Amino acid sequence: MDLIAWLQAQPLYPKVFWKELDSSITRAAVGNLLLFPDIPEFNDVAAEAIRLYGGIRFDRSTPKDDTWQGFPSTSFWLPEIEISQEGDKAQVMRYSLSTTFSLPLFHSKKEFFTPAYSLIARKETPVFANWQKGVSAVLESIRAKEMDKLVLARKTTLQFAQALSPWPILSHLCKKAKRTTLFAFQISPTLCFLGATPEKLFKKEGNQFHADAIAATRPRGKTPEDDLQFEKELLTNPKEQREFHIVKEYLDLSLSPLCDAMQWEKEDRVFKGSHVQHLFNRLSAQLKPSISDADLIRSLHPTPALGGYPREKSLQFLNQIEPFDRGWYGAPIGVIGNQTTSLYVAIRSALIRGSSLNLFAGTGLVSGSIAEREWEELEQKIRPFTEIFG
């Protein structure tokens, strides 16, 4: 069945779409049976898997604007109905406060409706001149050894003549944004956060833990030769290597107090997405007893890949210099469960608010960064969305 078409047809909110990069299972959920306004914890382990969907704000500061009005600061919820699909088989779960049970499988032949949209305006926040000033201020702080890295973001607002539906956009991302985790959280008929992120914050199954280090960016090449050249630049360029190793070092320092054993993959490699490629490595660890999801989130978020380094100094600087509210952009989103927790970083993402599509993208600034190149990197990162509308 087409879970995106099924979600489009449902009258019940919130709606969730979730398809992880490393999983063959696609999930769709509707309704809110039980809401947690903070990071939930499970005291009793139920026999059946329970999944709570949601996310948190990038930070706890006062919102700078009303872009995210209507989205909670932190929210994880148990849906009323969840469909899990693998291949041509689907299982429907209807939750209650006392039990979970399965309903018969079914298939949908509903035609997917894709409306045409008229783009009438585009606005950048900040504009390029102000972006240059911001980059200069960051690089001056780095030269003064106040920071090693800061991730500066941009909001691009596309204004349309009519209200947007998230589901045709998500359908396009499913086809085009390969090797990503696809998600959508629709809070109301006019408010939805969706995207295709390549970046995992962590996955926890019992005391087994995995986290990804991902940083530095090059576009995909137009030819195999161009693509290989960009890959070689990532693996050898001192600026890119510096940015990436800041992320790895941060994960080592943050997680070592929480783990009994930690192991990186033997070699750094290049993660290739549909439009860009990054340096990548995966950390596997064994957690100490009684380490909770909340402990891990507090220790890891935001990583230098989305905030900066050192963390507190960079976040203070970011709050002063960035002229818009990040909301759930760049923050942990996903599934917290009694058996498995899987949280990703909400990048390559967009917020639909009525007839506006707000696109978010950030870039890591370190010594040697050039404002014009970083601006172009932001364009590459929002291409999965902008190419939909020509």
JOHU-V297768 format. One record per helix or strand of 2 or more residues. SS is the DSSP state (~ for helix, > for strand). FROM is the first residue (numbers start at 0). LEN is the number of residues. Records with the same first field share a line. If there is no record, write none. Layout:
# JOHU-V297768
SS->FROM-LEN  FROM-LEN
This chain:
# JOHU-V297768
~->2-7  127-16  165-11  223-13  237-21  292-8  310-11  370-19
>->14-5  24-6  33-3  50-6  73-5  80-6  88-7  99-4  118-7  148-12  180-8  190-7  199-6  207-12  258-6  268-4  275-12  307-2  331-6  339-6  348-5  355-10
